[in-house]
Amino acid sequence: MPAFFDLPSFFRRVSHPLLKRFFFNTPAFLDFDWAAVSARKPDPILHRFKEMTPDERQKAFQVFRRAESLASSMGTQVLIEASRDKDGDVAGKIAAMNNAHDRAFWMCLEHPDVIDGARTLARIESLSKRMWESRQGLPVQQLEVTDIMKSELSHQIIEMFQPEQCRGDHCVVEHVRREGNIDCFFAYPADYSDEREGYDLDGNFERTSWNPAFKIVFAYHEVDGTLDTYAQGGAKIRSRLAHIFARSVLGADRDLKLPELDCFDLELLKDPNLTFPTNPADRIGLVRIQSLKLRFHGSKPAVIEVSIDARRRDGSIHEVIADKFRDSHNRLTTATVSSAVLQAFIQTPDGKEHSISFRLSAPSFCDLEDSPAEQVLRGYLRAWRIEKDANSLAAAA
């Protein structure tokens, strides 16, 4: 749910036919002349809205804020994904609408059962990429998710946090299956107790004690046995959680040794002759290094980041380095690559070209997400020898 909600702005962004449909049976709007209202000046709508009963306004606000939370390009994407099992061409109907607010509001009216799932997916997309870690080489299997499995995962998370950190007394676990055969588990352990201020439904101001929840996410890729883990608290916390997932969901032995984190060899990127071959079927016209962060060692250590203009298709990072650096540094022999940004130019089915930029950091950070195009690029990291093959890691299979 967004931290800030502006009702006049919401009424300006949503088309009048959808607002008319929503207020159709509301007494305050029975004789309302929608044709006489300007799309940019919602004052008459606001006036009638104030004439509604407090209970009617409260219920309307709940719908409006749910729609607002998905009124973005990313919201449209997760709405399409969450509604893929619906009959009819839901994706086509959404795509034909003028703006993200109309798409989200229409889904609230037409398919309200989809909204919670879409908001769950949206939460995945909004999580800090630096709090994710990936492991390869876990057992490859098709999961049949049961309540018993979720309950066991919840129990083990509680056992991890409650004795050591005095939190996590309760933990709800939800499951969503995403495109690409990815099983996502959302765990919501109870955090430390807190106090919040607000008004109850009768307008009385109060301070209420409550236990907020913090988020833990597991994304298991059944195709190759990759596990992505999101949690705050550092690598040790995420490693322990990965062990918990392997035991409670994959049924792995308690003494199972998980593989190491995905390991990237970024030193390859120092080679000016390095190429990034791709399959023509993937419509990738060009892959290049957009940025390098170099750590120089020796008597005068330094960290320098070199970038080229991402808006221009031409340009080479190594040509820039050769042009801007002193001769003694041209071959980068005194530097190591701590992170890099790669840029791929991809052709869409209609012949247009767009680019995707993604960052890699040693030893294991990659901010590629779960869209089909990004998953294709993730697969190439091993083909380009940037990502070490899972068979060379400590395998859990």
C-alpha positions as CSV (number, residue, x, y, z in Angstrom):
1,M,0.0,0.0,0.0
2,P,1.5,3.4,-0.9
3,A,2.6,5.6,1.9
4,F,0.9,8.6,0.3
5,F,-2.6,8.7,-1.3
6,D,-4.1,11.7,-2.9
7,L,-7.8,11.4,-3.7
8,P,-8.2,14.3,-6.2
9,S,-5.2,12.9,-8.1
10,F,-6.7,9.4,-8.1
11,F,-10.0,10.8,-9.5
12,R,-8.0,12.7,-12.2
13,R,-6.1,9.6,-13.3
14,V,-9.0,7.1,-13.4
15,S,-11.3,7.4,-16.4
16,H,-14.9,8.5,-15.8
17,P,-16.6,5.3,-17.2
18,L,-14.8,3.2,-14.6
19,L,-15.6,5.7,-11.8
20,K,-19.3,5.7,-13.0
21,R,-19.3,1.9,-12.8
22,F,-17.9,1.9,-9.3
23,F,-20.4,4.5,-8.0
24,F,-23.4,3.2,-9.9
25,N,-25.4,2.0,-6.9
26,T,-24.2,4.7,-4.5
27,P,-27.1,7.0,-3.4
28,A,-25.0,10.1,-3.5
29,F,-24.2,9.6,-7.2
30,L,-27.6,8.4,-8.5
31,D,-28.4,11.7,-10.3
32,F,-24.7,12.7,-11.0
33,D,-24.1,14.0,-14.5
34,W,-20.7,12.4,-15.5
35,A,-20.8,14.0,-19.0
36,A,-20.6,17.5,-17.4
37,V,-17.4,16.8,-15.4
38,S,-14.0,17.7,-16.7
39,A,-11.4,14.9,-16.6
40,R,-8.8,17.4,-15.1
41,K,-11.1,19.0,-12.5
42,P,-12.6,16.3,-10.2
43,D,-14.2,18.9,-7.7
44,P,-17.8,17.8,-8.5
45,I,-16.8,14.1,-7.9
46,L,-15.1,15.1,-4.6
47,H,-18.2,17.0,-3.5
48,R,-20.5,14.0,-4.0
49,F,-17.9,11.7,-2.4
50,K,-18.1,13.8,0.8
51,E,-21.9,13.3,0.8
52,M,-21.5,9.5,1.1
53,T,-21.8,7.9,4.5
54,P,-18.6,7.3,6.5
55,D,-19.0,3.5,6.0
56,E,-19.4,4.0,2.2
57,R,-16.3,6.2,2.1
58,Q,-14.3,3.7,4.1
59,K,-15.1,0.8,1.8
60,A,-14.4,3.0,-1.3
61,F,-11.0,4.0,0.1
62,Q,-10.0,0.4,0.6
63,V,-10.6,-0.3,-3.1
64,F,-8.9,3.0,-4.2
65,R,-5.8,2.3,-2.2
66,R,-5.6,-1.3,-3.5
67,A,-5.8,0.0,-7.0
68,E,-3.2,2.8,-6.3
69,S,-0.7,0.2,-5.0
70,L,-0.7,-1.4,-8.5
71,A,-1.0,1.7,-10.7
72,S,2.4,1.5,-12.3
73,S,4.1,-0.3,-15.2
74,M,5.4,-2.9,-12.7
75,G,1.9,-3.2,-11.3
76,T,0.5,-3.9,-14.8
77,Q,3.1,-6.7,-15.2
78,V,2.2,-8.5,-12.0
79,L,-1.6,-8.1,-12.7
80,I,-1.1,-9.9,-16.0
81,E,0.9,-12.6,-14.3
82,A,-1.5,-13.1,-11.4
83,S,-4.4,-13.3,-13.8
84,R,-2.9,-15.8,-16.2
85,D,-5.3,-18.6,-15.1
86,K,-8.4,-16.5,-15.7
87,D,-10.7,-17.2,-18.7
88,G,-10.6,-14.8,-21.5
89,D,-8.0,-12.4,-22.8
90,V,-7.3,-10.5,-19.6
91,A,-3.9,-9.4,-20.7
92,G,-5.2,-8.1,-24.0
93,K,-8.0,-6.1,-22.2
94,I,-5.5,-4.6,-19.8
95,A,-3.1,-3.7,-22.6
96,A,-5.8,-1.8,-24.4
97,M,-6.4,0.6,-21.5
98,N,-5.0,4.1,-21.5
99,N,-3.1,4.1,-18.2
100,A,-1.9,2.1,-15.3
101,H,-4.6,3.5,-12.9
102,D,-7.3,2.3,-15.3
103,R,-5.7,-1.1,-15.5
104,A,-5.4,-1.5,-11.8
105,F,-8.9,-0.1,-11.0
106,W,-10.5,-2.3,-13.7
107,M,-8.9,-5.4,-12.1
108,C,-10.2,-4.4,-8.7
109,L,-13.7,-4.2,-10.2
110,E,-13.6,-7.1,-12.6
111,H,-11.3,-9.6,-10.8
112,P,-10.9,-8.6,-7.2
113,D,-9.7,-12.1,-6.3
114,V,-6.5,-11.4,-8.3
115,I,-5.4,-8.3,-6.4
116,D,-3.9,-10.0,-3.3
117,G,-1.8,-12.3,-5.5
118,A,-0.7,-9.3,-7.6
119,R,0.3,-7.3,-4.6
120,T,2.3,-10.2,-3.3
121,L,4.2,-10.4,-6.6
122,A,4.7,-6.6,-6.5
123,R,6.3,-6.9,-3.1
124,I,8.9,-9.3,-4.6
125,E,9.7,-6.8,-7.3
126,S,10.1,-3.9,-4.8
127,L,12.5,-5.8,-2.4
128,S,16.0,-4.5,-2.2
129,K,18.1,-6.4,-4.7
130,R,21.1,-6.3,-2.4
131,M,19.3,-8.4,0.1
132,W,19.0,-11.4,-2.3
133,E,21.5,-14.3,-2.6
134,S,21.4,-17.2,-5.0
135,R,22.6,-20.8,-4.6
136,Q,22.8,-23.4,-7.4
137,G,23.0,-27.1,-7.2
138,L,20.2,-27.9,-4.9
139,P,18.1,-31.0,-5.6
140,V,16.0,-30.6,-8.8
141,Q,12.4,-31.6,-8.2
142,Q,8.9,-30.5,-8.9
143,L,7.3,-29.3,-5.7
144,E,3.9,-30.3,-4.5
145,V,3.3,-27.6,-1.9
146,T,1.1,-28.6,1.0
147,D,0.0,-27.0,4.2
148,I,2.2,-29.4,6.1
149,M,5.2,-28.2,4.2
150,K,4.4,-24.5,4.8
151,S,3.8,-25.3,8.5
152,E,7.2,-27.0,8.8
153,L,8.9,-24.1,7.1
154,S,7.1,-21.7,9.5
155,H,8.0,-23.8,12.6
156,Q,11.8,-23.9,11.7
157,I,11.9,-20.1,11.0
158,I,10.3,-19.5,14.5
159,E,12.9,-21.9,16.0
160,M,15.7,-19.8,14.4
161,F,14.6,-16.3,15.4
162,Q,12.7,-16.7,18.7
163,P,15.3,-18.0,21.0
164,E,18.2,-15.9,19.7
165,Q,16.5,-12.6,18.8
166,C,13.4,-12.7,21.0
167,R,11.2,-12.2,18.0
168,G,9.4,-14.4,15.5
169,D,6.8,-15.8,17.9
170,H,4.5,-16.2,15.0
171,C,5.2,-16.8,11.3
172,V,2.7,-17.1,8.4
173,V,4.0,-18.7,5.2
174,E,2.3,-18.1,1.8
175,H,3.1,-19.7,-1.5
176,V,2.8,-18.3,-5.1
177,R,3.9,-20.2,-8.2
178,R,5.4,-17.8,-10.8
179,E,6.0,-18.1,-14.5
180,G,9.1,-20.2,-15.4
181,N,8.3,-22.9,-12.8
182,I,9.4,-20.7,-9.9
183,D,7.9,-21.5,-6.4
184,C,8.0,-18.5,-4.2
185,F,7.5,-18.8,-0.4
186,F,6.8,-15.7,1.6
187,A,7.4,-15.9,5.3
188,Y,6.2,-13.2,7.7
189,P,7.7,-13.7,11.1
190,A,6.5,-11.4,13.9
191,D,8.9,-8.5,14.6
192,Y,9.5,-6.7,17.9
193,S,6.4,-5.1,19.4
194,D,5.8,-1.5,18.5
195,E,3.2,1.2,19.0
196,R,1.3,3.0,16.3
197,E,-1.0,6.0,16.3
198,G,-4.3,6.5,14.4
199,Y,-8.0,6.7,14.5
200,D,-10.5,3.8,14.8
201,L,-13.6,3.6,12.6
202,D,-15.6,5.8,15.0
203,G,-13.0,8.6,14.7
204,N,-11.4,8.1,18.2
205,F,-7.7,8.7,18.4
206,E,-5.7,5.8,19.9
207,R,-2.3,4.4,20.4
208,T,-2.3,0.7,19.7
209,S,0.4,-1.9,20.5
210,W,1.1,-4.3,17.7
211,N,3.6,-6.7,16.2
212,P,4.7,-5.8,12.7
213,A,6.0,-8.6,10.5
214,F,9.3,-8.7,8.6
215,K,9.7,-10.4,5.3
216,I,11.6,-13.5,4.2
217,V,11.3,-14.8,0.6
218,F,12.5,-18.0,-1.0
219,A,12.3,-18.5,-4.8
220,Y,13.0,-22.1,-5.9
221,H,13.7,-22.7,-9.6
222,E,12.7,-26.3,-10.2
223,V,14.3,-26.3,-13.7
224,D,17.9,-26.1,-12.4
225,G,17.7,-26.3,-8.6
226,T,18.5,-22.7,-8.0
227,L,17.4,-21.1,-4.7
228,D,17.1,-17.3,-4.3
229,T,16.8,-16.1,-0.7
230,Y,15.8,-12.7,0.5
231,A,16.3,-11.6,4.1
232,Q,17.8,-8.7,5.9
233,G,20.6,-9.3,8.4
234,G,23.5,-10.4,6.2
235,A,24.9,-13.5,4.5
236,K,25.0,-15.6,7.6
237,I,21.3,-15.2,8.2
238,R,20.5,-16.0,4.5
239,S,22.7,-19.0,4.6
240,R,20.9,-20.4,7.7
241,L,17.5,-19.7,6.1
242,A,18.7,-21.6,2.9
243,H,19.5,-24.6,5.0
244,I,16.0,-24.4,6.6
245,F,14.4,-24.3,3.2
246,A,16.4,-27.3,2.0
247,R,15.3,-29.3,5.0
248,S,11.7,-28.3,5.3
249,V,10.6,-27.9,1.7
250,L,13.0,-30.0,-0.3
251,G,13.2,-32.8,2.3
252,A,17.0,-32.7,2.2
253,D,19.0,-34.5,4.9
254,R,19.8,-32.4,8.0
255,D,23.5,-32.8,7.3
256,L,23.2,-31.6,3.7
257,K,26.0,-29.3,2.6
258,L,24.5,-26.4,0.5
259,P,26.5,-25.3,-2.5
260,E,28.5,-22.1,-2.2
261,L,27.0,-18.8,-3.4
262,D,27.0,-18.3,-7.2
263,C,30.5,-17.1,-7.9
264,F,31.3,-14.6,-10.7
265,D,34.7,-14.3,-12.3
266,L,34.7,-10.6,-13.2
267,E,38.4,-10.6,-14.1
268,L,37.4,-11.9,-17.5
269,L,35.9,-8.5,-18.2
270,K,39.3,-6.9,-18.3
271,D,40.0,-8.6,-21.7
272,P,39.3,-6.1,-24.5
273,N,38.8,-9.0,-26.9
274,L,36.1,-10.7,-24.8
275,T,32.9,-11.4,-26.8
276,F,29.4,-12.2,-25.6
277,P,28.0,-14.8,-28.1
278,T,24.2,-15.3,-28.2
279,N,21.6,-17.5,-29.9
280,P,20.0,-15.6,-32.8
281,A,16.6,-16.9,-31.6
282,D,16.9,-14.8,-28.5
283,R,17.0,-11.6,-30.6
284,I,20.0,-10.1,-28.7
285,G,21.8,-7.8,-31.1
286,L,24.6,-6.6,-28.9
287,V,26.0,-7.2,-25.4
288,R,28.6,-4.9,-24.1
289,I,30.2,-3.7,-20.8
290,Q,28.6,-0.4,-19.8
291,S,30.5,0.2,-16.6
292,L,33.5,-1.2,-14.7
293,K,34.4,-0.5,-11.1
294,L,38.1,-1.1,-10.7
295,R,40.1,-1.5,-7.5
296,F,43.7,-0.6,-7.9
297,H,46.3,-2.0,-5.5
298,G,49.9,-1.1,-4.7
299,S,51.4,2.0,-3.2
300,K,48.5,4.2,-4.3
301,P,45.4,2.1,-4.0
302,A,42.1,3.6,-5.4
303,V,38.7,2.6,-6.6
304,I,37.6,4.1,-9.9
305,E,34.4,3.5,-11.9
306,V,34.4,3.9,-15.7
307,S,31.2,4.1,-17.6
308,I,30.0,4.8,-21.2
309,D,26.8,6.5,-22.3
310,A,24.0,3.9,-22.0
311,R,21.8,5.9,-24.4
312,R,24.3,5.5,-27.3
313,R,24.6,2.1,-29.0
314,D,28.2,2.7,-30.1
315,G,31.1,2.9,-27.7
316,S,33.5,0.5,-25.9
317,I,34.5,0.6,-22.3
318,H,38.0,-0.6,-23.2
319,E,38.5,2.1,-25.8
320,V,37.6,4.7,-23.1
321,I,40.0,3.1,-20.6
322,A,42.8,3.1,-23.2
323,D,42.1,6.7,-24.0
324,K,41.7,8.1,-20.5
325,F,44.1,6.1,-18.4
326,R,47.9,6.5,-18.3
327,D,49.9,4.0,-20.4
328,S,50.9,2.0,-17.3
329,H,47.3,1.2,-16.6
330,N,46.1,0.4,-20.1
331,R,46.2,-3.4,-19.5
332,L,44.7,-3.1,-16.0
333,T,47.3,-5.4,-14.6
334,T,47.3,-3.6,-11.3
335,A,43.5,-3.6,-10.8
336,T,40.8,-6.1,-10.0
337,V,37.2,-5.7,-11.1
338,S,34.8,-5.4,-8.1
339,S,31.6,-4.8,-10.1
340,A,30.4,-4.3,-13.6
341,V,27.3,-3.3,-15.5
342,L,26.5,-5.2,-18.7
343,Q,24.1,-3.9,-21.3
344,A,22.1,-6.0,-23.7
345,F,20.2,-4.7,-26.7
346,I,17.2,-6.8,-27.5
347,Q,14.9,-6.7,-30.4
348,T,11.1,-7.0,-29.8
349,P,8.8,-9.1,-32.0
350,D,7.6,-5.8,-33.7
351,G,11.2,-4.9,-34.7
352,K,11.9,-2.3,-32.0
353,E,15.0,-2.4,-29.9
354,H,15.3,-1.9,-26.2
355,S,18.1,-2.4,-23.7
356,I,18.5,-4.1,-20.4
357,S,21.3,-3.1,-18.0
358,F,22.2,-5.3,-15.1
359,R,25.0,-5.2,-12.4
360,L,27.3,-8.0,-11.3
361,S,29.5,-7.7,-8.2
362,A,32.0,-10.1,-6.8
363,P,31.6,-12.6,-5.5
364,S,27.9,-13.4,-6.1
365,F,25.6,-10.3,-6.6
366,C,23.4,-10.1,-9.7
367,D,20.4,-7.8,-10.0
368,L,18.7,-9.6,-12.9
369,E,15.1,-10.4,-12.0
370,D,12.5,-12.9,-13.2
371,S,11.2,-11.5,-16.5
372,P,11.7,-13.9,-19.4
373,A,14.3,-11.6,-21.0
374,E,16.3,-11.3,-17.8
375,Q,16.2,-15.0,-17.2
376,V,17.6,-15.6,-20.7
377,L,20.5,-13.2,-19.9
378,R,21.1,-14.9,-16.5
379,G,21.5,-18.2,-18.4
380,Y,24.2,-16.7,-20.6
381,L,26.4,-15.8,-17.7
382,R,27.6,-19.4,-17.5
383,A,28.0,-19.6,-21.3
384,W,30.2,-16.5,-21.2
385,R,32.2,-18.1,-18.3
386,I,31.4,-15.2,-16.0
387,E,29.5,-17.5,-13.7
388,K,31.3,-20.6,-12.6
389,D,29.5,-23.8,-13.5
390,A,27.4,-25.3,-10.7
391,N,29.3,-28.6,-11.1
392,S,32.4,-27.0,-9.8
393,L,30.7,-25.8,-6.7
394,A,29.9,-27.9,-3.7
395,A,26.7,-29.6,-5.0
396,A,23.8,-30.6,-2.9
397,A,22.2,-33.0,-5.3
